Amino acid sequence: MTSTDSDRARALRLTPVSRETEDRLVAIVALLEKWQRTINLIAPASLPQIWTRHIADSLQLVPLAGEVRRWVDLGSGGGFPGLVVAAALAERDGMDVILVESDTRKAAFLREAARIGELPVTVLPARIEQVAGQIAPGVELVSARALAPLPRLLDLAYPFLAQGARGLFLKGQDVDNELTETAKSWRINARITESLTDTSGRILTVETAEPLTPAL
Ligand SMILES: C[S@@+](CC[C@H](N)C(=O)[O-])C[C@H]1O[C@@H](n2cnc3c(N)ncnc32)[C@H](O)[C@@H]1O
């Protein structure tokens, strides 16, 4: 067994998936390894642990999301978490995972991965600020990983949160400090859960967030 095989086995023990989903994920990983030679889709040092550091880290959001059908992932990069959740939810009727990624080469990778995996994905090669208002209606869940500190992340996610979407954000252990900073400018109803895959990782579930109106 290679180190990648054992990483994959460990990831799938943490976040089990169906045989069909595993096959789709294997195809995504193979494509990512190929494209990674020319584009930095993930930190090169994390490639040997791609299954735990990236795939399982993304999959752990699926049970937290509930029965949603319209999911938007902001700043998807190499597809984490959005592409991976689309692979896990590919058989859900009416599923659409919208991946917003401003880097056109990464967006091209996401499109190719969605095509080969026949995933329920819409790729928007655009800046979030430019498209959020148009795509927000009907979005039930907004996710992001490694996109921005929480106050800025809420600015970007607010068009979706304002229309009733919940937020699922993969953060680091500093999330408590980020929440303290955020409370200066937002009224936020959120909870923190520990990551299954990374002892220092935290998942922030945002039920509601409203900007505090500056005093006149
Ligand atoms: C640090 S990477 C994280 C990628 C991925 N979410 C992950 O965790 O592996 C942040 C990504 O967000 C994209 N990004 C940053 N600001 C953006 C914006 N305003 N609109 C769209 N994409 C953005 C970048 O191009 C980059 O691919």
The ligand as an SDF file (V2000), in Angstrom:
LIG
                    3D

 27 29  0  0  0  0  0  0  0  0999 V2000
   -6.4750   30.3860   -0.8150 C   0  0  0  0  0  0  0  0  0  0  0  0
   -7.4210   29.8940   -2.1740 S   0  0  0  0  0  0  0  0  0  0  0  0
   -8.4850   28.6560   -1.4630 C   0  0  0  0  0  0  0  0  0  0  0  0
   -9.0480   27.7570   -2.5100 C   0  0  0  0  0  0  0  0  0  0  0  0
   -9.9560   26.6370   -1.9790 C   0  0  0  0  0  0  0  0  0  0  0  0
  -11.1800   27.1770   -1.3890 N   0  0  0  0  0  0  0  0  0  0  0  0
   -9.2180   25.7750   -0.9880 C   0  0  0  0  0  0  0  0  0  0  0  0
   -9.4980   25.8570    0.2020 O   0  0  0  0  0  0  0  0  0  0  0  0
   -8.3460   24.9850   -1.4030 O   0  0  0  0  0  0  0  0  0  0  0  0
   -8.5680   31.2460   -2.4140 C   0  0  0  0  0  0  0  0  0  0  0  0
   -9.2100   31.1950   -3.7820 C   0  0  0  0  0  0  0  0  0  0  0  0
  -10.2110   32.2130   -3.8470 O   0  0  0  0  0  0  0  0  0  0  0  0
  -10.1290   32.8710   -5.0840 C   0  0  0  0  0  0  0  0  0  0  0  0
  -10.6450   34.2290   -4.8480 N   0  0  0  0  0  0  0  0  0  0  0  0
  -10.1100   35.1560   -4.0130 C   0  0  0  0  0  0  0  0  0  0  0  0
  -10.8770   36.2740   -3.9980 N   0  0  0  0  0  0  0  0  0  0  0  0
  -11.8960   36.0470   -4.8680 C   0  0  0  0  0  0  0  0  0  0  0  0
  -13.0110   36.8290   -5.3030 C   0  0  0  0  0  0  0  0  0  0  0  0
  -13.2100   38.0540   -4.8320 N   0  0  0  0  0  0  0  0  0  0  0  0
  -13.8650   36.2870   -6.2000 N   0  0  0  0  0  0  0  0  0  0  0  0
  -13.6620   35.0190   -6.6740 C   0  0  0  0  0  0  0  0  0  0  0  0
  -12.6280   34.2360   -6.2950 N   0  0  0  0  0  0  0  0  0  0  0  0
  -11.7580   34.7370   -5.4070 C   0  0  0  0  0  0  0  0  0  0  0  0
   -8.6480   32.8160   -5.4770 C   0  0  0  0  0  0  0  0  0  0  0  0
   -8.4540   32.9130   -6.8730 O   0  0  0  0  0  0  0  0  0  0  0  0
   -8.2340   31.4660   -4.9200 C   0  0  0  0  0  0  0  0  0  0  0  0
   -8.3780   30.4460   -5.8820 O   0  0  0  0  0  0  0  0  0  0  0  0
  1  2  1  0
  2  3  1  0
  2 10  1  0
  3  4  1  0
  4  5  1  0
  5  6  1  0
  5  7  1  0
  7  8  2  0
  7  9  1  0
 10 11  1  0
 11 12  1  0
 11 26  1  0
 12 13  1  0
 13 14  1  0
 13 24  1  0
 14 15  1  0
 14 23  1  0
 15 16  2  0
 16 17  1  0
 17 18  1  0
 17 23  2  0
 18 19  1  0
 18 20  2  0
 20 21  1  0
 21 22  2  0
 22 23  1  0
 24 25  1  0
 24 26  1  0
 26 27  1  0
M  CHG  2   2   1   9  -1
M  END
$$$$
